[in-house]
Amino acid sequence: MGLSSTNLYTMETQKKFSGKSEAEVWKQVEADLNKDDDVYDYNAIIEQDGKKINLIIDIDLGGGFEGGYASTGFSAEITNPKGFRFALHQDGFIDDIGKFLGMQDVEVGYAELDKHLIIKTNDEGKVKKLFTHKEVRDVFEKLDDFDFGIRMHSVEHGDHKQSFLELNIEDGVTEPAELRKLYSAFYSVLDTIDNFKEETISSD
């Protein structure tokens, strides 16, 4: 279950938190999660140092003859002038981000990550830079039932498609400490992609 542009911008119950550092914003998020009576339907924008990240937790326990479902997602709009694409998921999990022409399977050079994940990209050099930090690799080496990558979505009041970095997990993650690890890894990758934009400007 991916994050749609509708979810990103039109949900009336969306919470907002902001700060200059991870510690500052996560203190607010954790306090809200601990007091929120409905973390099974949670939607927030976290703005850290100018970057906006959408967090959605959607859990339905089901009942009777109906099965439940659970998902946790992070998404952020990105500037992507060179059309960089990547997608990753663990071996055996069917993803729908990686269905892009021109994307090839690659290895990033970290044994545990390469063993655990299928990684597709149209720029091998850039995707290797996303996993430079051990803390990021540790998260994705242990994560199951997820896809992570760059998707294109139509945006509200626009006639074009915009690039979004998205992490979609088929599990309802409500424990603040676990959510923070996911958020931290997501933010690190987002920040690295943002630096690609600066490299493009410098080389022009």
N, C-alpha and C positions, 0 to 999 in steps of 0.2 A: 504494500500500500504506500504509494509515493505521496509527496506533499504537492498539492496543486497550487497554482497561483491564486485561486479563490481562497483557499485556506490561509495563504500567506497574508492577504491584505484585507479581507472583509469580515472576519469573525468578530462579532461585537464583544465577546468576552475576553478578548486578548489583553493580557497583562503586559506591562512595560517596565524594564529595569535598565539602568545605565550607569556607567562608571568608566574610569580610565584604565583599570586593571582587572584581571580575572578575580583576584581576591575581593575587590570592591563589589563587582557585579554578583559574584556567587554568594556573598553574604546575604544579599537581598533575595536572591532566588531560593536559597536554602530556607531562609526564614519564612518565605511565602509557602513553600512546599510543606513545611512542617505544620503550618496552621491551616492550609487549604483542605476543605472537606471533600473536594472533588478532584483529586489528582488523576482520576480515571478519564477525565476530559479536560486536559490542561493545554493552554495555548499562550505562549509568551514571546515577546520580542526582547532579546538581550542585546543592548548596544554597548559594546566595549571599544573604547578608543576610536569611535567613528564607524566601526563595523557593526552591521545589524544582522543578528542571527535569530531565526525563528525556531522555537522549540515547541513541538506538539507531542503530547502523550495521549493516546486514544486506546482505551481498554473497555471492552464489553465482555462481561463474565458469562453472557448467555443465560440460558435457563430452559427448562423443559426439554423439548426436542431440538432446540437451537443451540448450536455450538458458539462459543465466544471467540473473540479475536483480541489481539493486542499489538500495538505498534508504538514505536518511539522514533521521532524524526527531528533532524536539524537541517536547516536550509538557509542559504544566504545568496543574495544576488551578487554576481561578480562582473568585473570588467574583463573582457576576454577578446582583445583585438586580433589575436593570431589564431583564434578558433581552437585552442587547446582542448583536448578531450582525454579523459581517463575514466576507467570504471574498474572496481574491484569487488570481489565477493569470495567466500570460501569455496573450495573445490566441492562440487556436488550441489551447490545452491544455484538455482536458476534466477538470474537477474534480468532486468529489462533496461538497465542503463547502458550496458555494453553493446547494444545492437546498433552500432554506428559504422558506416562504411569507412574504411581507411584505418580502423583500429586493429592493432595486432597484439597478440599475447607477448608479454615481456617478463623478465625477471629483474628485480631491483638490486640484487646483490646481497641481500640479507637472508640467510638460509631459512630461518624459521618463518619469516614472512612469505618467502617464495614457496615454501612447502605448504603453507596453510591457505594461500590465496591464489585465485586466478586474477591476473592484472592485465588490463587492455589499455592501450593508449595510442595516440597518433604522434607522441613526442616522448621518446624513451628518456631523454636527458632530463626533461622537466619532471616527469613522474618520479624519477629516482630522488630528486631534490625534496619531494614531499615527505619522504620518510627518513630524512637525515637524523631527526631527533629520536633517541631511543624510547622516550616516553610515548611518542606517537606509534612507533612500531609495536610496543608492548600492548597497547590497546587493541590494535587490529589483529595481532597474532592470537589473541584470546577470544575475539568476538565471533559469534555464530549467527547464522540466519540474518544476513544483512546485505545491502549493496551500498556502495559509496562511489560518487563520481560527479561528473558535470552533466546536467540535463538542460534542455532548452524548453522554455515555457512561454506561452503568450502572456503578456502583461496587461493589466487593466488599463483602459484608455490608451491602448497602443496598437499599432498594426504590424508589429514586428515581434520576433521571439528574443527573449533575453536568457543569458546563461545563468544557471544557478548551481552552486555546489550543494549536494544533498547527501545526507546519510540517513538511510531508512533501515530500521531494525524491527524484525518481527517478534518483538517482546515488549512488554510494558515495563519500562525501567522507571521506578519511582523513588528509589533510594538516592538521596542527594549526593552521597559520596561517589556512587557509581556514575550518576549523571554528570558529575563534575569531570570525571576522567574522560568521558565521551566528549563533553563540551570542550575541554582543554585540547584534546587531539584534533577535533574539528577546527577549532580556532587556529591552531598551529598550521594546519594545511591551508586554511583560508588566507592566513597572513603570508605564507609562502607564495601562493598564487598571486596575491596582491603585489608582491615584490617582482613577479614576472612582468607585470605592467610597467613598473619603474624601469626594469631592464630594457623593455621595448622602447620606452621614451628616450632612454640614454643612448640607445643604438641608432635612433632615427636621425 
